[in-house]
């Protein structure tokens, strides 16, 4: 079953995020057969006070999400993302399936 990596954050250095982090992360998303569903530097808050950077990645399984996040070769890129963002929150969520019955 598909699973999603959902990240919200505030980007503090858009140039580094765009020019350095994004090119580094794309091969890892592809490695784990992920696809970018949402990527916004300035998402519109509709409720509460969420961060405006939003990313949703779809992977073929929960295990693929975990492997992506924990890939040792991805860690330098992840550290770069963390360095140029604040208030990051990330979750893994399984694809919704309507209960039978």
N, C-alpha and C positions, 0 to 999 in steps of 0.2 A: 504494500500500500504506500502511496506517495506520502511524503512528509515535507514540512516547510521549516526553513530557518527564517525567523522573523527578527529583525534588528531595528531598533530606533536609537538615534543618537544625535548630538549636536556636533557638526563639523566645525572645528576651530581653524583649520587651515585648508580651505577648499582647493587651493592650487596643488598642494602635496597630495591630498586625497584623490583628486581627479587625475593628476599627471603621474603619480608614483604608485599609490595603492591600487587603484582600479586595474591598471595593466598587470600588476602582480597577482591579483586575486582571480582574474578571469581564467587562467589555465587550471586552477584548482577547482573552480566551479565546473569546468568542462571535464576534468579528470573524474569527478564523481557523478557525472551525467546530470548536473544541475542545470536549471534554467532560471533566468532572471524574470520574475513576474512583476515586481515593482522595484523601482530605484528612483528616489526623489531626494534632492538636496533640500527641498523646501515644501514638504507636504503640509496640507492645510489642516490644522487642528479643528476637530469638530466637537470634542468633549474633553474636559479636563485641561491639563497643561502638559501635553506630551512633547517630546523632542520632535523637531521637524524633519530631520533626516530619517528616511524610512527605506528599508530594503526587505524584500520578500523573495526568497529563493526556493524553488521547488526541486526536490530530489526524489529519486525513485523509492527511497525507504528511509526510515529513521536511522538505520545503521549508516547509510550514505551521508546523512547530515553529520553524525558523530565523527565519521572518518574524515570528512571535509574539515570540520572545526579542529580536530586533533592531529591532523597531518603534520608530522614534524617539519616538513619542508615549507608548509604554510605559515609556521609560527613567526618568522621574521616579518612577513606581510601583515599578519594579525597584530603584531606589536606596533608596526607603523600605524595601522588604523587606530589602535588604542591611543597612540601618542598624539594624533591629530583630531581626536574627538573627545567629547565629554558626555557624561550622563548616559552611557551606553547600556542598553538592555537588550538581551537576546534570548529567544526561546525557540524550542523545537516543538512543533505541533503536528500531529498526524492529520492527514486528509480526512475531512468529515465524510462519514458514511451514514446514510439514513438508517435508523434501526428498522429491522424487519418486523412486520406484524402490524 
